[in-house]
């Protein structure tokens, strides 16, 4: 019997390629630092986009995942509103295919517009290579890719 080929399915706007298996270190309810200059400071993870879960399992996200966040601290016009964001750093260590382990000092995300563009113009701090490869617009705005 011939092996069935895995399809990539539909790709979201601004994304590229296949996603690696990364340890999910950010369950729903986690607090994230906003790494761009959009006006938000602290974000709360509400839901993981395209997450297919199991009964009573808390949705969790990893580096490169698109999530829905609410702004907990920031400018008054952004507070208590929901936005889409992409995780660019996580504290939980994850393994790369070449064998090394990667871990960051904080959990951070970048806010996106509904069209998939970045809301801010610059990114503070390093960006994980997995997130930069999956989201080219984030890669072009980042100064350090680890």
N, C-alpha and C positions, 0 to 999 in steps of 0.2 A: 504494500500500500504506500502511496506517495505521501510525503509529509506535507501538511497544510502550511501554506505561506502566511506569515503574520502581516496583516495590513496595518498601516499607520493610522488609518481612520481619518477623520477630519481634523485639520490643524487650525488652531485659532489664529486670528490676524496677528501678525508680528511674531509668531513662533516659528521655530525651525527644528525639525528632526525628531528623533526618538528619545524618550526619557529613560534615564538609568534608574535602577532601584536604589533609592537613598533612604536611610533611616528617618522616619517621620518623627521629628522632635518637637512639634508644635501642635498640641491638641487645641480644640475649640475652647476659647476663653483665655488663651495666652495673651500676654501683653508684649507688644513689639515696639521697637524704636523706629520712627519714621526717618529714613536715611536721605530723603530729598528735601528740597527747599520749597515745598508746596504750602507750608504753614502749619502742618500737623506735627506734633511732637511724639505722642504716645498713641498707639493703635491697639485695639482689642480684636483678636481673630474671632469672627462670627461663624463662618462656614468656609469649607474648601470647595472651590468650583470643580465640577465634574467628579465629585467624590461618590463612589458607590460603596455604601457601607453595609453593616450587619446590625441586626437588632441590638440595641443598648450599647453599641460601640461608639465611642466619641470620635468624631472626624478629626484627623490629624494631617498636618501639612509638612512638607520638607522644602529644601532649597529648590527654587525654580517653579514652585507651584503657584497658581493664581488662587487668591483667596478673597473673601469679602470681609472687610474690616470696618469697625466703627472708630471714629476719632474720639479718644478720651480726653486728650489735652492738646490744645492748639488754638488757632485763631477762632473767634466766635462764629464766623460764618461756616466753618468746617465741622465744629463740634456737634456730636450727636447725629451725624449723618453717616450713611453707608457708602463705601467706595470699594472698588476693586483694587487689589494690590498684588505684587509679586514678592515672594520671600527671597531675599538676597543673602542672608546670613542666618545660621542657627548655631546654638551652643552645643547641641547634641552631636557627638562625633559621627561621621559617616565615612564609608570606605570608597575610594576611587578604584576603577578597574585595574590600574597599574599596581595597586597594593597599599598605597599610603592612606593614612587617616587624616581627615580634615575636621577642624573644630574652630569656631570663632568665639570671641569674647562676649558677644551679645546676639540677640535675635533682632533682625531688622528687615524692613520691607520698604518698597517703593510704590507710591500710589499711582494708579493709571486712570485715564479718562475712559468713558464707555466705548470709545473707538479703538482703544488699545495704545494710545499715545501716553507718554509720561506727563504727569501733571506738573511736576517741577522741571527745572532745567539742568540741575546738577545733582550728583550723588556724593554724599559724604561717607568716607571709609571704604574698605575693600568690598568687592563683589565676588561671590563664588563663581568659579568657571562654569559650573553646571547651569546657573541662572543666566550668565552672559551668553552661553551657546544657545540656549533655548529662546532668549528674548534679545534679538539684535539691537533694538532701540535702547535697552538698558545698557548693553555693552558699549554702545557709542557714547553714552553720557557718563560712564564710569571712568574714574582716573586710575584705579588700581583693580586688577583682576587677579584673584588668587586661585 
